[in-house]
Amino acid sequence: MSILSRREKHLGNGQKYFYKKPLHIVKGEDVWLIDDKGKRFLDVYNNVAHVGHANPRVIEAITKQSNALNTNTRYLHENIVKLAERLAVSTQNHLDVAYFCCSGSEANDLAAQIAKAHTKHQGCIVLSNAYHGNTTEIFQLSPEDCPKEHRKDWVKTIPGPRSFLENQSAYIQTLKEEAEDLIDSGYGVACFIADSIFSSDGIYEIPKGFLKSIYREIRSYGGVVIADEVQSGFGRLGEQMWGYQDDSVIPDILTMGKPMGNGHPVSALLTRREMIESLDKAYNGNSYFNTFGGNPVSAAAALSVLDILEEDNLIEQAGEVGSYLKKQLKKTLEENESVVEIRGKGLFLGIELDDPSKTAKAMEDMMHQGVLVGKTGPKNSVIKLRPPMTFKKEHADLLVDTINQCLRVIS
Ligand SMILES: Cc1ncc(COP(=O)(O)O)c(C=O)c1O
């Protein structure tokens, strides 16, 4: 029986395959993925392998710590403390208390619990096509996947950044109306949560003042704000460690995951002590334990990712290569009538096409030509480019050539 038939027989089928004939990847090397036939693909999609697939320094850190000890966080261990300290510094110590978990969903779930305990409100506001995770609570805050008929009435949505760019005062008015609706129905405003590159809403650089205006309104209703940096964090936008820093705001809670351990499952939440204390108070002091979250091996993986970002100057490199890539894409695709807009920042770019079927075809055709990209946006019409941070100009050139060839045929 083929691996595909065996998988279909024994695995849940909630997650879709990327391609009509699913790829069988057996090896990763830096920005390359290699399939079972030995074919090499340039990986322009997988942000989890942040410092490159099979990075030897991450492997060494994991191996060394696995040889010494792995256990849970009810014991003292240097790694978890060091990691919390370094993450706090990355926020200029504005958010200096951490909890560690194993996935972005868990970190966001905990963030929502803290927000509700701290504000004593229940209502949450999210962007209209956001994705924040898969727990019962957070699936509600993920309108991209949670069908409207399943959405609880303590969740309200506001449009993505495009509407703000079109009319700022109308946008803020909509936000106010949704917040007041939550108050009128007795839920109050507990939190607003957004991904700082708005990936599922179509990939947008934060419009100037966007987060600042929303944060101001949410706080005026007694709510707290959560920056979901699961996709945008760890320097991916090429300038600062966290995406929200681009709008000169400070969230009350910051969540992170995916790239944090370069593939090793580790995630975290950063906030202030008073927020954590509110959760403690609500649950009589036993507010949070996570068997695997922040274990010594996960923390070693995350520390090595931080080291590599610094030692190899990868944030600056992502800024340079990302700007180069965006410029080349704009120049090369300028005359292509299918291209609506090229957006994004650093190594997180999107190419919006005029028809989602063209986006799907481009993704499929590019795979056949040896380049892996994704798709996103409310209509799935945006080609999503989000490679490992070790992506260089020569890779950008290969990507631009391949996109150009594929889109020329499709248009
Ligand atoms: C912005 C964002 N937040 C949270 C999550 C959930 O993370 P995880 O899949 O690790 O639970 C995702 C996953 O795609 C995401 O993109």
The ligand as an SDF file (V2000), in Angstrom:
LIG
                    3D

 16 16  0  0  0  0  0  0  0  0999 V2000
   -0.7900   33.6550   13.5480 C   0  0  0  0  0  0  0  0  0  0  0  0
   -0.9170   32.2610   14.1300 C   0  0  0  0  0  0  0  0  0  0  0  0
   -1.2070   32.1220   15.4350 N   0  0  0  0  0  0  0  0  0  0  0  0
   -1.3210   30.9160   16.0060 C   0  0  0  0  0  0  0  0  0  0  0  0
   -1.1620   29.7530   15.2680 C   0  0  0  0  0  0  0  0  0  0  0  0
   -1.3040   28.4220   15.9280 C   0  0  0  0  0  0  0  0  0  0  0  0
   -0.0570   27.8300   16.1200 O   0  0  0  0  0  0  0  0  0  0  0  0
    0.0800   26.2510   16.2710 P   0  0  0  0  0  0  0  0  0  0  0  0
   -0.2610   25.6250   14.9520 O   0  0  0  0  0  0  0  0  0  0  0  0
    1.5180   26.0530   16.6820 O   0  0  0  0  0  0  0  0  0  0  0  0
   -0.8550   25.8210   17.3450 O   0  0  0  0  0  0  0  0  0  0  0  0
   -0.8610   29.8430   13.9130 C   0  0  0  0  0  0  0  0  0  0  0  0
   -0.6830   28.6290   13.0940 C   0  0  0  0  0  0  0  0  0  0  0  0
   -0.6920   28.6120   11.8950 O   0  0  0  0  0  0  0  0  0  0  0  0
   -0.7350   31.1330   13.3170 C   0  0  0  0  0  0  0  0  0  0  0  0
   -0.4390   31.2810   12.0310 O   0  0  0  0  0  0  0  0  0  0  0  0
  1  2  1  0
  2  3  1  0
  2 15  2  0
  3  4  2  0
  4  5  1  0
  5  6  1  0
  5 12  2  0
  6  7  1  0
  7  8  1  0
  8  9  2  0
  8 10  1  0
  8 11  1  0
 12 13  1  0
 12 15  1  0
 13 14  2  0
 15 16  1  0
M  END
$$$$
